[in-house]
């Protein structure tokens, strides 16, 4: 979904929530506000996304995972041999 569409939907939802708030607050008629204009954002669709920080495993964690994988392989070999 394009960023401009997302922003337009958010602005629409904000205006709906403001109207609901004025009705619940007891005001007789919601104040007429001009709808917010969506700013044009020049972000191309091909723009690279932000990469998440690489998570590092501790040597102990790597060892636990390796042992678990070996146990899994053993169980699969035993099941295939039956």
CORWO-V297338 format. One record per residue. N is the residue number from 1. RES is the residue in one letter. PHI is phi as a letter, one per 40 degrees, with the letter a starting at -180 (999 if undefined). PSI is psi in degrees with one decimal (999 if undefined). D_CENTER is the distance of its C-alpha to the mean C-alpha in Angstrom with 1 decimal. Layout:
<<N;RES;PHI;PSI;D_CENTER> <N;RES;PHI;PSI;D_CENTER>>
This chain:
<<1;X;999;140.9;12.7> <2;X;c;150.6;14.5> <3;X;c;-38.8;13.6> <4;X;c;-35.6;16.8> <5;X;c;-41.1;16.0> <6;X;c;-45.4;12.8> <7;X;c;-39.3;14.9> <8;X;c;-40.6;17.8> <9;X;c;-38.8;16.0> <10;X;c;-43.7;14.9> <11;X;c;-39.7;18.5> <12;X;c;-43.3;19.9> <13;X;c;-37.7;18.1> <14;X;c;-43.3;19.4> <15;X;c;-37.4;22.9> <16;X;c;-43.3;22.8> <17;X;c;-36.6;22.0> <18;X;c;-40.3;24.8> <19;X;c;-43.2;27.2> <20;X;c;-38.6;26.5> <21;X;c;-42.8;27.0> <22;X;c;-36.6;30.3> <23;X;c;-41.3;31.5> <24;X;c;-28.0;30.9> <25;X;c;-14.0;32.4> <26;X;g;6.6;35.6> <27;X;c;143.4;36.0> <28;X;c;-40.3;38.1> <29;X;a;131.5;36.2> <30;X;c;142.6;32.8> <31;X;c;135.1;33.4> <32;X;c;113.5;33.0> <33;X;b;147.1;30.4> <34;X;c;140.1;29.7> <35;X;c;145.9;26.3> <36;X;c;140.8;24.2> <37;X;c;139.6;24.3> <38;X;c;125.4;21.3> <39;X;c;140.7;22.0> <40;X;c;122.8;22.2> <41;X;b;126.6;19.8> <42;X;c;69.8;21.3> <43;X;b;120.8;18.4> <44;X;c;155.2;19.4> <45;X;c;-22.3;17.4> <46;X;c;6.2;18.8> <47;X;c;138.4;17.6> <48;X;c;142.1;16.4> <49;X;c;158.4;12.9> <50;X;c;129.7;12.8> <51;X;c;142.4;13.8> <52;X;c;153.1;13.0> <53;X;c;134.6;16.2> <54;X;c;132.1;18.3> <55;X;c;135.9;19.1> <56;X;b;139.0;22.8> <57;X;c;144.0;24.6> <58;X;c;158.2;27.8> <59;X;d;-34.7;30.9> <60;X;c;-41.6;31.2> <61;X;c;-40.6;27.8> <62;X;c;-39.7;28.6> <63;X;c;-43.4;31.9> <64;X;c;-42.0;30.5> <65;X;c;-42.9;28.2> <66;X;c;-42.5;31.1> <67;X;c;-40.6;33.4> <68;X;c;-38.3;31.0> <69;X;c;-41.2;30.8> <70;X;c;-42.1;34.6> <71;X;c;-39.5;35.1> <72;X;c;-43.4;32.8> <73;X;c;-41.1;34.9> <74;X;c;-45.2;38.1> <75;X;c;-39.3;37.1> <76;X;c;-39.8;36.3> <77;X;c;-42.0;39.6> <78;X;c;-40.3;41.5> <79;X;c;-35.3;40.0> <80;X;c;-29.6;40.9> <81;X;c;-24.1;44.4> <82;X;c;999;45.2>>
